[in-house]
Amino acid sequence: MAATGANAAGIDFSTITSGVDSSTVVTAIVAMGVVLALPGFAKWATKKVAGFFG
């Protein structure tokens, strides 16, 4: 079986994957969840505060 693509040129990508720590990946996923949740939370909190003042 012949090597195809970038690996045919002898490029080693193991240094890229070894440089990524699992805690970095988890932090990135949690941060993305926070970014996606913030607009909905802000809308909910604004409605709650506005409802408190009547």
Secondary structure, 3 states (H helix, E strand, C coil): CCCCHHHHHCCCCHHHHHCCCHHHHHHHHHHHHHHHHHHHHHHHHHHHHHHHHC
